[in-house]
Amino acid sequence: MTIRQQRQPDVTSNLKPRRRTRPTLALLLIVGLVVLIVAGGIAWWLFSPLFFHNASNDANPFANAPSTASVPSSGSVSTAVPAGPVTLATGKFIDKPNSGVGLANDHGSGNVTIGRSAGGKYLIHFDHLNVTNGPDLHVYLAPTSDSTDAGQVKREGVDLGVLAATEGSLNVAIPSDLGRNLRTYHSVVIVCKAFSVIFTTAPLTFSSGS
C-alpha cells in the first residue's frame, strides 16, 4: 500500500505578491496626491482671479501737470522743459465688453497718463481702472496704436511688469531709456502673458514737444 504524502502549500510564494503590492499601492497614492496638488494649484492660478480683484489708490503725480510744450497766444511754441511734473502722453482704454476672449469675456476701461515726475522718473498713471481680472496680467508699451495681436505685442513691445491692481488708480514705472524715446510706442496694452490674450488697449496721443 502506497501512502501519498500531502503536498504542503508554499507559504512563501503566497506572501511574495502581497509584499510587492504594498509598496506599489503606496507609490500610486503618493503620485496621485502629487498630481492632485499640482492640478489644484494650476486651477487656483487660473480661476481665482475671476473671483478676486485687487484695488489700488495711487495718487496721480500729473494731476495738475502741464504738457511738455506750451502754446502762447502768438502761436509760437515754447519748448522749455518745466521744472515740475509734465504730461507726455494720454490715452483711454478701448472697452469692448461683448467682444472679449476668455472665460470672463476679458475687457477693461480707464484712462492712461504718461509723464515725467518732478523727480525725473517716467511713469504711467491709470485712473478709473476697471479691468477683468485674469492670470498673469502684464502692462506693455506697444509699437502699434490699435494692438490686436498679443503675439506681436509680446515680440515687439516692452513688458513693464505685472499689473498690480485691476481697479482704481495705479502708477507703473517706465525705465528712463524708454521714457526718453516714448514716441516709439503708440499704445498701452494689458495682456495675459501666459495665454497671449489682449484684455484691453489704450492708443496714445502725445503732447506737443514730447
C-alpha positions in Angstrom: 0.0 0.0 0.0 1.5 3.3 -1.1 1.0 6.3 1.1 0.9 9.6 -0.8 2.3 12.5 1.0 0.1 15.5 1.1 1.7 18.5 -0.6 2.1 21.4 1.7 1.1 24.9 0.3 4.0 27.1 -0.5 3.5 29.8 2.1 6.5 31.8 0.9 5.2 32.1 -2.7 1.8 33.2 -1.5 3.3 36.0 0.6 5.5 37.5 -2.1 2.8 39.2 -4.2 1.4 40.8 -1.1 4.8 42.2 -0.2 5.2 43.6 -3.7 1.6 45.1 -3.7 2.1 47.3 -0.6 4.9 49.5 -1.9 3.1 49.7 -5.3 -0.1 51.0 -3.7 1.9 53.5 -1.6 3.7 54.7 -4.7 0.4 55.1 -6.6 -1.1 57.0 -3.7 1.9 59.4 -3.5 1.8 60.0 -7.3 -1.9 60.6 -7.1 -1.6 63.1 -4.3 1.2 65.0 -6.1 -1.0 65.2 -9.3 -3.9 66.5 -7.2 -1.8 69.1 -5.6 -0.3 70.3 -8.9 -3.7 70.3 -10.6 -5.3 72.2 -7.7 -2.5 74.8 -7.8 -3.0 75.3 -11.6 -6.8 75.5 -11.2 -6.4 78.1 -8.4 -4.0 80.2 -10.5 -6.3 80.1 -13.5 -9.7 80.6 -11.9 -9.1 82.5 -8.6 -8.6 85.8 -10.5 -12.2 85.6 -11.7 -13.4 85.9 -8.1 -10.8 88.2 -6.6 -10.0 91.7 -7.6 -7.0 93.9 -6.5 -7.7 97.6 -6.0 -5.2 100.4 -5.8 -5.4 104.1 -4.9 -2.1 105.6 -6.1 -2.0 109.4 -6.2 -1.8 111.0 -9.7 1.6 112.6 -10.0 0.5 114.5 -13.1 -2.9 115.8 -11.7 -2.0 119.5 -12.5 1.0 119.0 -14.7 1.4 120.9 -18.0 2.3 119.3 -21.2 5.9 119.3 -22.4 5.3 122.4 -24.6 3.1 125.4 -24.0 1.5 127.4 -26.9 1.4 131.2 -26.3 -1.3 133.4 -27.9 1.0 134.3 -30.7 1.0 130.7 -31.9 4.8 130.1 -31.4 5.7 127.0 -29.4 7.8 127.2 -26.3 9.9 124.0 -25.8 11.2 125.0 -22.4 11.0 122.0 -20.0 9.1 122.8 -16.8 10.8 122.1 -13.5 7.9 120.2 -12.1 6.0 117.2 -13.4 4.9 117.2 -17.1 2.4 115.2 -19.1 3.9 113.4 -22.2 1.0 111.4 -23.5 -2.6 110.4 -22.7 -4.9 107.6 -23.7 -8.1 105.8 -22.9 -8.7 102.1 -22.8 -11.0 100.8 -25.5 -13.7 98.8 -23.6 -15.4 96.1 -25.6 -17.4 94.1 -23.0 -19.1 91.9 -25.6 -16.1 91.1 -27.8 -13.5 89.8 -25.3 -11.7 86.5 -25.3 -11.8 84.0 -22.5 -14.0 82.7 -19.7 -14.8 86.1 -18.3 -15.2 87.9 -21.6 -12.0 89.8 -20.9 -12.1 93.6 -21.3 -11.1 96.8 -19.5 -11.7 100.5 -19.2 -9.9 103.5 -17.7 -7.6 106.5 -18.5 -3.9 106.5 -19.1 -1.5 109.3 -18.5 2.2 109.0 -19.2 4.6 111.7 -17.8 7.8 112.7 -16.1 7.6 113.3 -12.3 9.2 116.2 -10.5 12.0 113.9 -9.6 12.6 112.9 -13.2 11.0 109.5 -13.2 8.8 108.3 -16.0 5.5 106.8 -15.0 2.2 105.6 -16.4 -0.8 106.6 -14.3 -4.0 104.6 -14.6 -7.2 106.2 -13.2 -10.7 104.8 -13.1 -9.1 101.5 -14.0 -11.5 98.6 -14.3 -10.0 95.5 -16.0 -11.4 92.0 -15.9 -9.1 90.0 -13.7 -7.1 87.1 -15.0 -3.9 85.1 -14.6 -0.5 86.7 -15.4 -1.7 90.2 -16.5 1.1 92.4 -17.7 1.4 96.0 -18.8 3.0 96.6 -22.2 4.1 99.5 -24.3 3.3 98.5 -27.9 4.5 99.9 -31.2 1.0 99.8 -32.8 -1.8 102.1 -31.8 -4.6 99.5 -32.3 -3.0 96.4 -30.8 -5.0 93.3 -31.5 -2.2 90.7 -31.9 -0.9 89.6 -28.5 2.0 87.8 -30.0 3.1 90.9 -31.8 2.8 93.0 -28.6 4.9 90.5 -26.7 7.6 90.3 -29.5 7.8 94.0 -30.4 6.5 95.7 -27.3 8.1 96.3 -23.9 6.9 94.4 -20.8 6.7 96.8 -17.9 5.8 94.1 -15.4 2.7 92.6 -13.7 -0.5 94.6 -13.4 -0.6 95.1 -9.7 -4.2 96.1 -9.5 -7.3 95.8 -11.7 -9.4 98.5 -10.1 -8.8 102.1 -9.0 -5.7 104.2 -9.7 -2.2 102.8 -10.3 1.3 104.0 -11.1 3.6 101.9 -13.3 7.3 102.8 -13.7 8.9 103.2 -17.1 12.7 102.8 -17.4 14.4 106.1 -18.2 15.8 105.0 -21.5 12.3 104.1 -22.7 10.8 107.3 -21.3 13.2 109.4 -23.4 12.0 107.6 -26.5 8.3 107.3 -25.9 7.2 108.1 -29.4 8.5 104.7 -30.5 5.4 103.3 -28.7 1.8 104.1 -29.6 -0.4 102.2 -27.1 -0.5 100.8 -23.6 -1.8 97.2 -23.6 -2.9 94.9 -20.8 -2.0 91.3 -21.8 -2.5 87.9 -20.2 1.1 86.9 -20.9 0.8 83.2 -20.2 -2.0 82.7 -22.7 -1.3 85.6 -25.1 -4.6 87.3 -24.8 -5.1 91.1 -25.0 -7.6 92.3 -22.4 -7.6 96.0 -23.4 -5.7 98.6 -25.4 -5.2 102.4 -24.9 -4.0 104.2 -28.0 -1.7 107.1 -27.0 -1.9 110.8 -28.0 1.4 112.6 -27.4 1.7 116.1 -26.1 3.4 118.7 -28.4 7.1 118.6 -27.9 7.3 115.2 -26.1 
